[in-house]
Amino acid sequence: MKKWTIGMLAVALIAGAGIFRVFAEDKPKPELITGSIQCLYCYMSGSDMGQSNDGCVERCINKNGMAPIIVQEGTGDIFVAVWKNGDSAVKKLTPLIGKKVNAQGVVYRKKGMNVLEIGIVAEGM
């Protein structure tokens, strides 16, 4: 009986460690995204897919309430920008329109869409 109890305890510990590992791996880790601040509409409707002017981007984001995006340098991947804790991404990112930025935060990917929950952003070099 004692061997059976020890064996069951070992199985429970191994299973518990496996479950813990699965949940630990599912938690997204912060990533650093380098790119430019754009408006999704301006970016997608630009004649060169992204060669939109800053006036269009600023007007769409500030006046029309379009979501700001970050177009990643090198890959061209698009990240819809939201701000950690629900703060306004529009207010925080408007001064950086048309500039290269480094944004760090948690990236959520689902069915081909990327959302970057920004924690820190700074003008890039």
Backbone bond lengths (Angstrom), bond angles and torsions (degrees), N, CA, C in turn:
res aa  C-N    CA-C-N  psi(-1)  N-CA   C-N-CA  omega(-1)  CA-C   N-CA-C  phi
1 M - - - 1.444 - - 1.525 111.35 -
2 K 1.323 116.69 -37.23 1.449 121.06 -178.95 1.533 110.38 -65.88
3 K 1.353 117.57 -40.34 1.464 121.22 179.04 1.523 110.35 -64.79
4 W 1.327 115.88 -39.30 1.466 120.11 179.49 1.527 110.51 -62.99
5 T 1.319 118.03 -42.93 1.462 123.06 179.76 1.524 110.42 -64.27
6 I 1.320 117.92 -43.31 1.459 121.55 178.83 1.536 109.77 -65.08
7 G 1.321 115.84 -41.16 1.472 120.16 178.63 1.524 111.68 -62.61
8 M 1.324 117.12 -44.01 1.466 120.95 179.22 1.534 111.18 -66.22
9 L 1.321 116.90 -37.09 1.458 121.30 177.32 1.531 110.19 -63.86
10 A 1.322 116.69 -41.61 1.472 120.85 178.16 1.520 110.96 -63.54
11 V 1.334 116.97 -43.74 1.464 120.93 178.35 1.523 109.99 -62.14
12 A 1.320 117.73 -42.59 1.464 121.81 -179.87 1.533 110.87 -64.06
13 L 1.328 117.40 -40.56 1.467 120.73 179.15 1.529 111.15 -65.93
14 I 1.314 117.56 -42.64 1.465 121.31 179.70 1.532 109.94 -64.96
15 A 1.324 116.46 -44.54 1.466 120.19 178.97 1.524 110.39 -63.68
16 G 1.315 116.78 -42.50 1.466 121.07 178.87 1.514 111.56 -62.50
17 A 1.325 117.77 -40.03 1.468 121.69 178.28 1.518 109.87 -64.97
18 G 1.318 117.10 -39.43 1.467 121.08 178.39 1.514 111.71 -64.45
19 I 1.317 117.59 -42.20 1.462 121.50 179.07 1.523 109.97 -65.85
20 F 1.322 117.27 -42.67 1.461 121.27 178.77 1.528 110.20 -60.62
21 R 1.336 117.04 -42.29 1.460 121.38 -179.32 1.521 110.84 -63.54
22 V 1.319 117.47 -40.42 1.463 121.35 179.05 1.520 110.30 -62.43
23 F 1.333 118.22 -46.37 1.454 120.51 -179.79 1.519 111.56 -68.38
24 A 1.310 118.48 -36.24 1.461 121.75 179.39 1.528 110.55 -66.10
25 E 1.331 118.35 -36.38 1.457 121.62 -179.24 1.521 111.99 -74.64
26 D 1.330 118.16 -25.46 1.456 121.44 -178.31 1.519 112.70 -74.22
27 K 1.323 117.66 -19.38 1.456 120.98 -177.53 1.533 108.81 -75.16
28 P 1.341 117.64 121.06 1.466 119.39 -178.72 1.522 112.17 -66.75
29 K 1.328 115.14 146.80 1.459 121.07 179.32 1.524 108.85 -105.47
30 P 1.333 117.42 149.12 1.466 119.88 178.69 1.530 111.35 -60.53
31 E 1.336 114.96 143.14 1.460 121.83 177.61 1.522 108.40 -126.64
32 L 1.320 115.93 156.18 1.457 121.93 175.86 1.521 107.99 -105.33
33 I 1.330 116.60 121.28 1.454 122.55 -180.00 1.527 107.65 -114.24
34 T 1.323 116.64 126.09 1.456 122.09 177.17 1.526 107.94 -110.40
35 G 1.328 116.24 129.47 1.457 119.74 -179.35 1.510 111.57 179.75
36 S 1.336 116.37 -160.19 1.455 121.02 -178.60 1.522 110.48 -117.85
37 I 1.338 114.75 148.66 1.462 121.29 178.11 1.528 107.92 -80.49
38 Q 1.312 117.00 128.81 1.459 123.13 179.84 1.526 108.33 -137.94
39 C 1.306 115.25 175.87 1.466 123.20 170.81 1.523 105.18 -108.45
40 L 1.300 118.63 137.36 1.460 121.09 -176.63 1.524 111.48 -58.24
41 Y 1.341 116.97 -43.78 1.467 119.81 -179.39 1.533 110.72 -63.36
42 C 1.330 116.67 -49.20 1.468 120.34 -178.80 1.526 110.45 -61.60
43 Y 1.297 116.48 -41.27 1.461 120.39 -178.67 1.527 111.04 -64.49
44 M 1.323 116.76 -47.09 1.463 120.34 -175.80 1.531 112.14 -74.68
45 S 1.335 117.93 -29.01 1.461 119.19 -177.93 1.523 112.78 -94.37
46 G 1.335 117.85 -4.74 1.463 120.94 178.67 1.521 110.46 -62.58
47 S 1.317 115.37 147.31 1.462 119.10 -176.26 1.521 112.77 -60.50
48 D 1.335 117.17 -29.68 1.463 120.59 179.75 1.526 111.81 -111.33
49 M 1.322 117.45 27.81 1.475 121.60 -177.52 1.527 110.27 51.19
50 G 1.289 116.58 68.75 1.453 120.22 174.92 1.508 113.71 121.46
51 Q 1.309 118.60 -6.18 1.456 120.28 -179.98 1.535 109.75 -89.65
52 S 1.333 116.12 44.67 1.466 119.77 -179.99 1.523 108.98 -84.97
53 N 1.336 116.03 157.16 1.460 118.34 -178.71 1.525 110.61 -86.48
54 D 1.325 115.32 158.75 1.466 120.79 -176.58 1.523 112.59 -63.61
55 G 1.354 117.41 -31.64 1.465 120.39 178.95 1.514 111.62 -61.36
56 C 1.326 116.36 -41.07 1.470 120.98 177.85 1.523 109.93 -63.52
57 V 1.310 116.04 -46.37 1.466 120.91 -177.68 1.522 110.35 -62.92
58 E 1.329 116.51 -48.06 1.464 119.90 -178.37 1.525 111.24 -63.46
59 R 1.325 117.40 -41.50 1.461 121.43 179.50 1.533 110.54 -63.52
60 C 1.322 116.69 -45.44 1.468 120.03 -178.23 1.530 111.96 -65.15
61 I 1.312 115.91 -43.41 1.468 119.40 -176.47 1.527 110.94 -73.08
62 N 1.335 117.38 -49.06 1.470 120.70 -175.71 1.517 114.07 -76.08
63 K 1.320 117.17 -45.06 1.465 119.90 -173.01 1.517 113.39 -94.08
64 N 1.316 117.36 -34.11 1.461 120.04 -175.53 1.521 113.60 -101.37
65 G 1.324 116.96 -4.08 1.460 120.49 175.92 1.521 115.69 71.77
66 M 1.332 117.22 20.82 1.466 119.53 177.08 1.524 109.84 -67.89
67 A 1.311 116.20 148.92 1.461 120.89 179.72 1.521 110.24 -72.77
68 P 1.326 117.23 133.78 1.458 118.77 174.71 1.533 110.13 -74.04
69 I 1.316 115.05 148.05 1.463 120.67 175.66 1.514 108.65 -126.83
70 I 1.313 115.30 161.42 1.459 121.25 170.88 1.515 106.34 -115.90
71 V 1.333 115.60 124.69 1.455 121.10 176.15 1.528 106.05 -96.02
72 Q 1.328 115.54 114.24 1.461 120.99 -173.71 1.524 111.20 -68.00
73 E 1.307 113.74 132.71 1.460 121.52 177.82 1.531 109.58 -66.01
74 G 1.296 115.81 135.77 1.460 120.11 177.64 1.518 113.93 91.75
75 T 1.333 117.62 -51.42 1.465 120.66 -176.64 1.521 112.66 -95.08
76 G 1.349 117.28 -28.61 1.454 120.92 -175.27 1.520 112.84 77.35
77 D 1.327 117.46 6.63 1.464 120.71 178.10 1.532 109.59 -63.30
78 I 1.320 115.51 144.61 1.462 122.25 -177.89 1.528 109.16 -104.53
79 F 1.330 116.08 131.45 1.456 122.82 177.51 1.522 108.34 -122.87
80 V 1.330 117.65 117.36 1.459 121.06 173.52 1.529 106.10 -69.80
81 A 1.328 116.02 128.02 1.461 120.82 -174.11 1.522 111.00 -95.14
82 V 1.311 116.05 122.84 1.465 122.81 170.48 1.519 106.38 -125.26
83 W 1.301 116.62 158.31 1.461 119.73 -177.01 1.518 110.17 -104.10
84 K 1.314 114.67 140.75 1.466 121.01 178.18 1.529 109.32 -56.89
85 N 1.302 116.52 144.16 1.469 124.68 178.19 1.524 113.33 66.94
86 G 1.333 117.70 16.27 1.450 120.43 174.28 1.519 116.03 78.97
87 D 1.337 118.40 5.91 1.465 119.91 175.69 1.527 109.26 -63.78
88 S 1.311 117.22 163.17 1.457 121.86 -177.15 1.529 111.68 -76.44
89 A 1.324 116.32 115.21 1.462 120.80 175.78 1.521 109.97 -66.94
90 V 1.325 117.33 -31.99 1.467 121.55 -179.35 1.530 110.01 -60.12
91 K 1.327 117.16 -50.09 1.468 120.92 -178.30 1.522 111.83 -63.51
92 K 1.312 116.83 -38.73 1.462 120.67 -176.34 1.537 112.28 -76.54
93 L 1.332 117.30 -31.57 1.463 120.12 -173.78 1.524 114.25 -97.12
94 T 1.340 118.95 -18.07 1.461 121.28 -177.98 1.534 112.85 -54.59
95 P 1.324 120.18 -43.14 1.473 118.60 179.47 1.536 113.25 -64.45
96 L 1.319 117.26 -14.32 1.466 120.47 -176.32 1.531 113.30 -103.53
97 I 1.334 117.37 7.27 1.465 120.63 -179.44 1.523 109.74 -59.49
98 G 1.317 114.99 132.60 1.458 121.18 178.53 1.514 114.48 80.89
99 K 1.328 117.34 1.04 1.459 121.09 179.56 1.518 110.03 -109.73
100 K 1.300 115.13 155.57 1.464 120.44 174.17 1.528 107.49 -74.98
101 V 1.331 116.52 133.06 1.462 120.78 -178.97 1.528 110.48 -127.88
102 N 1.306 114.03 156.39 1.461 122.82 168.86 1.516 105.86 -114.67
103 A 1.321 116.44 116.61 1.464 121.30 -178.38 1.521 108.43 -119.77
104 Q 1.316 115.70 130.27 1.461 120.41 178.73 1.512 108.79 -115.39
105 G 1.326 114.45 134.63 1.452 119.59 178.27 1.509 111.09 177.28
106 V 1.301 114.85 -174.40 1.463 121.54 -178.52 1.528 108.23 -87.56
107 V 1.330 115.76 131.30 1.464 121.61 179.03 1.519 108.57 -102.66
108 Y 1.313 115.37 129.39 1.461 122.01 175.00 1.525 107.12 -110.68
109 R 1.317 116.38 126.83 1.462 121.75 -179.47 1.522 109.21 -119.46
110 K 1.334 115.33 131.65 1.453 118.97 178.46 1.519 108.97 -156.08
111 K 1.325 116.15 124.64 1.462 123.71 175.67 1.524 112.11 49.02
112 G 1.317 116.51 46.42 1.456 121.49 175.76 1.516 115.69 83.31
113 M 1.331 117.72 0.01 1.460 120.70 179.90 1.522 109.55 -107.16
114 N 1.335 116.01 142.09 1.465 122.52 178.42 1.519 109.25 -118.01
115 V 1.329 116.51 130.77 1.457 121.92 174.11 1.519 107.03 -122.52
116 L 1.326 116.23 128.24 1.462 121.88 178.70 1.520 108.50 -107.58
117 E 1.331 115.29 114.59 1.470 120.90 175.68 1.518 106.46 -89.72
118 I 1.328 115.90 98.16 1.461 122.23 -170.99 1.519 111.48 -74.84
119 G 1.313 115.16 133.84 1.462 121.77 172.75 1.519 110.85 -106.91
120 I 1.350 115.66 -36.46 1.462 122.11 -178.37 1.537 107.82 -140.54
121 V 1.320 115.95 138.11 1.466 120.41 174.72 1.528 109.03 -141.62
122 A 1.328 116.05 141.33 1.460 121.03 178.47 1.513 108.64 -147.66
123 E 1.321 115.31 153.17 1.460 119.52 177.10 1.523 108.23 -64.16
124 G 1.322 115.23 132.71 1.468 120.75 -178.97 1.510 111.86 -85.20
125 M 1.300 114.11 174.24 1.466 119.78 179.89 1.506 110.07 -119.95
